[in-house]
């Protein structure tokens, strides 16, 4: 991904958490996120079409704004926004990583008995080092130790 590295993720039913080591090179963050959302939307569209999920596909078509229909968009998978939390310290990074990994098992979700049992996450990688759905690099390999504690 052009020098950017995935360090953690959790895929939820209606949102995604990503811990990304973003180098700031090549493309700006908005373009990088937009391209990622587009790629995921095409994959989800193919999956829904192959499963014959026509009712859901119709809802996704009806959710497209008029201005986006004029641009050729046929389905709406995402809200236009995303939230960025820059991790400048290891403490803050770990707080975000723990929050992400615990999201599927806390609050209203209760999608698994533990964060390690939730398969759409990098939590198991951080527990046993084995890659899951997407290859991640351990955050410690990505830290800029010279600037982390300034």
C-alpha positions, 0 to 999 in steps of 0.5 A, a space after each residue: 500500500 505505497 509504504 503505508 502499513 496496516 498495524 491493526 483492524 476490526 471489521 464491525 457490522 456497520 463500521 471499520 477500525 483501522 490502525 494504519 502507519 501512514 507515512 504521509 508520502 505518495 497520496 494524502 490521507 483523504 485519497 488513501 481512505 477514499 481508495 480503500 473504501 472504494 475497494 472494499 465497496 466493490 468487494 462487498 458488492 460482488 459478495 452481495 451479488 453472488 449471494 443474491 442479496 437483492 433486497 439489501 442491494 436495492 436499499 444500497 441503491 436507494 441510499 445514493 444521493 442525487 449528486 452522486 447518481 450524476 457522478 455514476 455511483 450506483 450503491 452507497 456503502 459508506 458515510 462520507 466522513 471518517 475519524 482520524 486519531 493520530 497516535 503520538 505516544 505508545 500509551 495512546 496507540 495501545 489505548 486505541 488498539 485495545 479499544 478496537 479489539 474490545 469493540 466487538 465484545 463490549 456494549 451493544 455488540 456482543 459479537 463474540 465471547 472474547 476479542 480473541 474469538 472475534 475472527 474479523 480482527 487483528 486481536 489474535 495476531 497480537 496474541 499469538 503472532 499468526 496472521 488472520 484475514 489481513 496481514 498486519 505488522 506489529 505496531 512495535 516494528 513501526 514506532 518511530 522511537 526517536 520521536 515517540 517520547 519527545 
